[in-house]
Amino acid sequence: MSYSSEGNDYFLFTRIKRGDDLVQVGSFRAGSDELAKVYAQRIYDEEDWVEMHLVKNSDLIPVRVPEGLFEKEGVK
């Protein structure tokens, strides 16, 4: 992801043709939803996607999250 501190983090999901799985192909940071749409269309234009969907990182609902790498050793 980008290192800018302004804006939201987005995940981009695409499908190349109908019936294919929807897969995450990238992530980036943008200042608004409209700007995120432009970034998605311009940055990830290497395929002729039939669908493109953006999801804000803050809209993700965790189901299973791994524990920290060092928590077992008492380091946080």
Residue, then its C-alpha position, 0 to 999 in steps of 0.5 A: m500500500s501507499y505510504s501517504s497518511e491522508g485518505n483511506d486504504y482500498f482493496l480492488f477486486t476484479r473478475i476477468k470474465r463472467g463466471d470467474d472468481l472475484v479476486q483481489v488484485g491490488s490495494f492502494r490509498a486514495g483521498s476519496d471514493e471517486l479518486a479511488k475509482v480513477y486510480a483503480q481504472r488507471i493503475y489496474d488497466e492491464e486486463d479487460w476486466v468485466e467487473m471491478h469493485l473497491v472495498k475500503n479497509s475500514d469496511l472489512i469485517p474480520v472473521r479470523v485474524p492471526e495472532g501476533l508473531f511474537e505474542k507467544e514469546g511474550v513480546k508485543 
